[in-house]
Amino acid sequence: MPERRKGRSPTNETAHRRKPAQSRSRATAEAIREAFVRLLASRDYEDVSIRQVISLAGVGIGSFYEYFSSKDDLGAVCIHLWIKEISTAMRASIEATRGRQLAERVHRLILAQMAAPLQRPRDWAALFRLERRMSGMKEFRRMYGKFVRLHEEALLAGPGWPDGKPAGPTAFAVHAIVYGLASQQLIVSDGAIDNDALRDTVCAAVHGYLATMVPSYVRPADAPVHLAPLAGRGRNSNGT
């Protein structure tokens, strides 16, 4: 796992100046964040300035400093919201499939974890690069552990998991497969991916791994059996 640079915690919600409460305020803060991510999708972090951000967002410099104390603070808030969006989708998946068969719980959780990045792959490629730049090791471990615990909860949220078998190590491996394949493919391709190919590859890898760990494991009917190639099947409309 790559070493993380020390820095401010990307999930420190107290760092930014003001928490937007009213609809107009929320819209302004969101416009700033969206502009920042759009710029990151086409250039390096060091080459993005606050003035470029506010120009693209269509707001004034005063509006920026109402909500963010610096460019680093803006980046930290974007990472925090990224974590929240994915973890919220995963939590909803766990609750929706609680009590169902193990393979279905796992399959739906993978799709929930990958849904947002596959909707906007270039923007999420930029967010993954930003996370690698800003997260210190302590914060990265905390964030990683949060996702591992969600996978562990899904494994234990119904029938199919072997009695007495610790779920933590398997949950760690499953998250490593999903996060590693998805984030690295998005980063190296700069978001220019085939969504279906990447989704199929991740699902096949996870189900194949679990089939070796759980003797009674049965893949869901809609899960791919073989690894799909990551190239050669065309690209989606977001990967241009």
N, C-alpha and C positions, 0 to 999 in steps of 0.2 A: 504494500500500500504506500503511495507516495507520501513523502514527508510534507507536512503542512507548515506554512510560514506562520510565525507568531504574529498575533495582531489582536484587534478588537474582536470581541465576541459578536458574530453575525446575528445572534438572537437576542441581543441586549435591547429590549424594547424601550428602556429609559434613556437610551443614548440620543434619540432624535428629539427635536425641539418640542414638537406639539403633536398630539394624537388627534387626527382629523375627526370631528364629531358630526358636523352638519353635512348635508349632501353635497353642497358646492365645495366645501373644504375637502371632502373625500375625493371628489372628482379632480380637484387640483393636484392633490397628492398622488393620485393614480396616474394622472397625465405625466407628472414628473417621472414616476417610476417607469412607465411605459416608454417614454422617450429615452431614458437612460438605457434600458435593456435593448431597445432598437439600435442605439448607437453602438453598444457593446457587441451586437451581432455582426458589425461590419468593421470594427477597429479594436485595437488593444485598449485595455483599461487606462493606461497612461496617456493615451491620445484622446480620451474623452474629457472635456472640460465642463464645468458647471454652466458656463455661458452657452455651450452647444446644447446642453440638456434643456435649459429654459427656453432657448430659441425654438427647438423642435416641439417642446410641450406647449408653447404659446403663452407662457406666464412670465412674470417679472422676477427679478432677483430677490425681491423681498418675499415673494411667495415661497421661493425655494427655502429660504432661511426660517420661515415659519415652521417648517416641518422637518428639516434636515440641517444638521450642524455642519456638514461637510460632504464631500463626495464619498468618502469612506463610510460615513453614516448612512447615506443613501444606499450604498451597496449592501451594508449590513441589514437594512430593513428589507431589501429585495430578497436576500437569502432567507430571512426569517419567514417572509410570506410564502416563499417557495416551499419551505419545509412544512408550513402550516397547510398549504393547499394539498400537497401529496398525502400528508398524514391524515387529514380530514377525510379524503377520499378512501383511504385504506380503512379507517375506523368505520366508515359507513358500510364498506364491503364486509367487514367482519360481522357487523350486526345483522346485515341482510342475509348472510349465509350461515349464521350460527345454527348448529344442529344438523347441517347437511353433511354429505359425505366429504371426506378429507380432500380428495382431488378437486372437487368443485370449490371448496373453500380456498384452496391454494390458487386455483386457476383464476378465480374472480379477484383475488387479492393482487395477483400479478397485473391483471388488466387495469385495476384501479391505480396501482402504483405507476404504471406507464402512461395512463390516459393523458394527463396534462402535457408531459414532454412531447408526446406524439402529435398533439394538436398544434403545437407551435415549436417545431424542432429547432429552428435556428435561434429563436429567443432562448430556448432552454439550453442549447449548446453554450450560449453566452453565459447563462446563469451557472452552469456546471464549471465553466472556466473561472468565473468570479469566485465561486465557493473554494476552489483550489487555491486561489490567490490569497483570500482573506481569512480563511479558517485556521486558527491555531490548533495544535494537536489535541489539547484538552477539550475544546469545543467540538472538534470533529468527532472525537470519541463519544461525547455526549449525544450528538446528533445521530451518529451511526447506531448507538445503542437504542435510541428511541425507535428506529425502524426495525431493528432486530426484535425488539419486544413485541411489536405489532405482528410480525411474522410468527413469533412463538405463540401469541394468543390465538392466531388463526389455526395453527396446528392443533391446539388443545380445545378449540371451540366446538367440538362435536365428535362423532365416532370416527374411528379409523386410526388414531394415533396409538401405538403399542403401549399397553399399561406398563408403568414403571420406567419407561424410556425417557431420559431427559430430552426436552424439546429444544433447549437453548442452542446447542452446537449446530443442530440441523437448521434452525431458524437463521443463525449467523451465516451459514453457507448459502441458504436460499437468497437472503438479502444481498450477499456478495455477488451472486450470479446476476440478479436483476439489476442492481445498481451498477455493477461493473460493466456488464455488457451494454446496457442502455446509455449510461453516461459517457463511456469511452467511445462508443460508436458515434454518438452525437458530436462529441468534441472533435474527433479526428476527421469526420466528414463535414464539419461545420454545419451540421443540421441537414445536409443534402442526403436524405436517406429514403429507403423504401419502408414505410411504416409497417406494412404487413410482414415483410421479410424479417425485420428486427423483432417484431412482436412474436412471430413464429419461432425464431431462434431462441429467444429468452424462455418462452413457454416450454419448448422441447427440452432445453437444457435443464430447467427446474424439474419437470416431470420425470425426465430420465434419471436425474440424481435421486429423487425421492423414491423411484421404483427400486433403486439399489439399497435404500435405507429402510424401507417399510415393505416386508414381503407381501403383504396383502394389498399394496397400492395398485389402484386401477385408474389409468388416465381418463379424464372426462372425454366424452365423445367428440367435443369440438376442439380438443387440444391436438396440435400437430405431433406426429410420431417421430419424424426425422428433422434434423437441423436444416433450416432453410438457409440458402446462401444470402449473404448480406449485400451482394452486388449482382448486377446482371438481370434484375427483375424490373428495372425502371425506377423512377423516383417520384415521390409524391409532389403535389402542387406547392407544398410549403418549403420544399428543399431546393428551390431555384436560387 
